[in-house]
């Protein structure tokens, strides 16, 4: 059954309705109950196989990620994790925390010369001699 979207002329909210061809129900805005709705053209979706989804993710990365820009890499990691997070066992993950952790492990985002936590400067002991 198709889902149609409508804009309420009264309050401007967007409403989605599952329309059955055998019902002649008067549609009302879910926010203000007005029946002054105008049908709008909505996006459609199609189911994709796992292979298509992975291929799309890789193609997106190749087009949009600047490997020399740490923020670009982080943005892509967040987008990818959001897309696949529902399939991760447990499902409840803090995407920002995961991206930061992965970034640290991979050294993404560290400025040149910046030391890792716990790492001593090579000339730290030179002043004490």
C-alpha positions in Angstrom: 0.0 0.0 0.0 1.3 3.4 -0.8 2.2 6.0 1.8 1.3 9.5 0.7 2.5 12.8 2.2 0.5 15.9 2.7 1.2 19.5 3.9 -1.3 21.1 6.2 -2.4 24.5 4.8 -3.4 25.5 8.3 -0.3 24.8 10.4 2.3 23.8 7.7 3.1 20.4 9.3 4.0 17.4 7.1 1.7 14.4 7.5 2.2 10.8 6.1 -0.8 8.5 5.6 -1.1 4.9 4.5 -3.9 5.0 1.9 -6.1 2.0 1.3 -7.9 2.2 -2.1 -11.2 0.8 -0.6 -11.4 3.5 2.1 -12.8 7.0 1.6 -11.6 8.4 4.8 -11.3 12.2 5.2 -7.7 12.9 6.0 -6.9 15.3 8.9 -3.7 16.9 10.0 -2.2 15.0 12.9 -1.1 18.2 14.6 -4.0 20.6 14.3 -6.8 18.3 13.0 -7.5 20.5 10.0 -8.8 18.8 6.8 -7.1 21.4 4.6 -4.3 19.1 3.3 -2.4 19.4 0.1 -0.7 16.3 -1.3 3.0 16.7 -2.0 5.5 14.7 -4.0 7.5 12.6 -1.6 10.7 10.6 -2.0 10.4 6.9 -2.5 12.7 4.2 -1.2 13.5 0.8 -2.4 15.0 -2.1 -0.6 18.7 -2.7 -1.4 20.7 -5.9 -0.8 23.5 -5.9 1.6 25.9 -6.0 -1.3 24.3 -2.9 -2.8 24.5 -1.0 0.5 28.2 -1.9 1.0 29.0 -1.0 -2.6 27.2 2.4 -2.2 29.1 3.1 1.0 32.4 2.4 -0.7 31.5 4.5 -3.8 30.4 7.4 -1.5 33.7 7.2 0.4 35.7 7.3 -2.9 33.7 10.3 -4.1 33.4 12.4 -0.9 36.3 11.6 1.5 39.4 13.6 1.4 42.0 11.3 3.0 44.2 14.3 3.9 41.4 15.9 5.9 40.7 14.2 9.3 37.3 15.9 9.6 36.2 14.5 6.3 37.2 11.0 7.4 35.4 11.4 10.7 32.2 12.7 8.9 32.3 9.6 6.6 32.8 7.3 9.6 29.8 8.8 11.4 27.6 8.5 8.4 28.6 4.9 7.8 28.1 3.9 11.5 24.7 5.6 11.5 23.7 3.6 8.4 24.8 0.3 9.8 24.2 0.8 13.6 20.9 -1.0 13.5 22.6 -4.1 12.4 25.3 -4.1 15.2 24.5 -6.6 17.9 23.3 -4.7 20.9 22.4 -1.8 18.6 22.8 0.8 21.4 26.1 2.5 20.6 27.4 6.0 21.0 28.4 6.8 17.5 30.4 10.0 18.5 32.3 8.0 21.1 33.1 5.2 18.6 34.3 7.7 16.0 36.5 9.5 18.5 37.9 6.2 19.8 38.7 5.0 16.2 40.2 8.3 15.3 42.5 8.2 18.3 43.5 4.6 17.5 44.2 5.4 13.9 45.9 8.7 14.7 43.3 10.7 12.7 43.1 14.3 13.7 46.4 14.6 15.6 48.3 17.6 14.5 51.9 17.1 13.4 54.2 17.1 16.4 51.3 16.5 18.8 52.1 13.8 21.4 49.9 10.9 22.4 48.7 10.8 26.0 51.4 9.4 28.2 54.1 9.9 25.5 57.1 11.9 26.7 58.9 14.4 24.6 62.2 13.2 23.2 64.0 16.2 24.7 62.2 16.1 28.1 65.3 14.8 30.0 67.7 17.1 28.2 66.9 20.1 30.5 67.8 18.1 33.6 71.4 17.3 32.6 
